[in-house]
């Protein structure tokens, strides 16, 4: 799931080298923290959070196949 998040984020932003994803696992729950350059925050979040919610939906589908629950947090640089 970490690699999927990195791939999607790097495809969206202008500065792909600044994409950083941290993964924390607690039993059956996975928390992903996505950090991008300050200028690219709007591209990752999208208007009204649509892009971020679409990424979350893709991650939920992937996590359910593995029997996990996933949370994506977009953190400020």
C-alpha positions, 0 to 999 in steps of 0.5 A: 500500500505504501508503494501504491500511495507513492506511485499515485502521489508522484504522478500528481505532483510537480516535484515527485522527489519530495514525496514521502510516505511513512507506514505504521502498522498496529495489528490489522490497521495500517496508517499511511502519512503522505508528505509532499512539497508545500506547493503540491498540497493542493494537487494531492488534496484536490478541490474539496478533498476529492483527490485525497478521498479517491486515493483513500478509496483505492487504498481501502480496496487494496487493504480489504483484499489483505484483510486490513484497515487503512487510514491515509493522512496528508501531513504538512511539510 
